[in-house]
Amino acid sequence: MAQENVGADAVLGAVAGVAGGAIGAAVNALHSASAALDGLTSGPSSQSFHVNEGNVLKAGVIIQDQAAVLARALRKAESHLDVDVNSSDSGIVSSNIAGAWNRRLTMGDDSYVGRIRLYVESLDKLSGQLRESAKQYGFSEEEITTTFGPVT
């Protein structure tokens, strides 16, 4: 985990301990979600699948569709992820907390948005590899384009 997220987690953890109630529950939920996402996106996956002539196009459709669905969902949600606080009305602690949340959620490669973007890129790369495998298996350009779409 990046150093800035460790600092943001420390600030959020301190607030959770002091605030209790709804704010504490929200911070604890963020920590739980963070741990789950860390588990999903950290390091190489231990999962693998084998592609052969009989399943390469089917695998391609699945990977391509999931990358597109995730990219659309991220584009739709991204503008709603920033936490906005008017520091003159809410005080300095609230603006610091909003900054910590925003760094964790949307800023940099190790933010939630950044990690999801990297995951979509890895799915796109995998889709490209499956496209190449389909060519090697002898599928026609029409079959490949129907499955994977035109080369961009």
N, C-alpha and C positions, 0 to 999 in steps of 0.2 A: 504494500500500500504506500502511496506517495506521502512524503513528509507533511505536505499541507493538509491532507486528509486526517493524518494523525492529530494535528493541531486542532482541526475543526471538530474531530470526535471528542477531544479533551474539553473544548469549550461547551459542546452540546451535552456531554456527560455531566459537567459541573452544573449546568442549568437544570438538567433533569433532577439532580440531587437536591437542589435548592427549591425549584419551582413546584415539584410534585404536581398533582392534579392533571389537567388536560395537557399542559405543556410537557410535563414529565412523561406522560403516556406517549405523546407524539415523538419525543426524543427517543424513548425506548423502542418505539416502533421503527424509527429510522435506523437505530442500531441493529435491530433484528433483520430488517430488509438489507442493510449493508452486509451483514454476515452471510445472508443467503446469496446475495449477488457475488460477494467475494468467492464463495464456493463454486458458483457456476462459471465464473469467468477467469479464475486464476489458473495460470499454467496450462500446460498441454492437457487435453482431455484424455481420459483413460478409455473412453468409448471409441470404438472403431467399427467400420462396416466394410464389407468387401464388395467391390463392384465387378460385375461381369457383363458379358454381352446381353444377358437376359434382363438385367435390372438397371443398366446404366442410364437409360432414358427416364425410367421411373424415379430413380434417385435424383436425377437432374431436375425434374419437375418439382419434387419435394423441396430440395435445397433452394432452388430459384424462387419458388413461391414463398417460402419462409423468410428469405432475405427481403423480398418485396413487401411482405406484410409488416415485418419489423421496421423497415425503413419508413413506411407510411405512418405507422403508429408513432414512431419517434418524431417525425416531422410535425404531426398533428399535436403531440403532447409538449414538445420542446418549449414553445412560447409560453406555456402555462406553468412551467416548472420553477421559474424565478420567484423568490420570496421577496416581495416589496414591503418596505417599512419606511414610514416617514419618521426619521429619527427625532425631529423636533417634537412630535406628538408622543412617540413611544419610548423615548429615552435611549441612552447609549447602549444598554445591554441588549435591547431588542434589535438595534441596528447591527451590533456585533453578531448576534445569533443569526440574523438574516444573511449576513455575509458568509458565515460558516456554512449555513444550509446551501447557499448558492454555490460556494466553492465545491461542496460535496456533490451537489446535484448536476451542475451544468458547466463548470469551468475546468478545462484541461482534459488530457487523455485519461486520467484516472478518476474522473467524475463519472456519475452514472451515465450521463449522455455520452461522454467520450468512450466509455467501455462498451456501450451498446453500439456506437458507431464502428468501433474496431471489430466487434462481433459480426456486424453486417458485412464489413469488408472481408472478413475471413470466410463468410458464407459465399460472397461473390467470387472470391478466389477459388473456393472449392467447386463452385458451379463452372468456372472456367476450366478447371482440371477435368471435370466430368465431361464437358464439351469436347475436350481433346481426346479423352478416352473413347467417347462415342465415335469420333473420327477414326481412331485406330481400330475400333471394332468393325469399321466398314459401313457405318450408317451413312445414308445419303445426306447431302447438304440440306435438302428440304426437310428431312426428318429431324435433323439437328436444329435447324432454325425454328421449326414448329415447336420443339421442346424448349429450347433455350432463348428463343428470340433472336433478332438480328445482332450481329457483333457491333458493339458500341465503342 
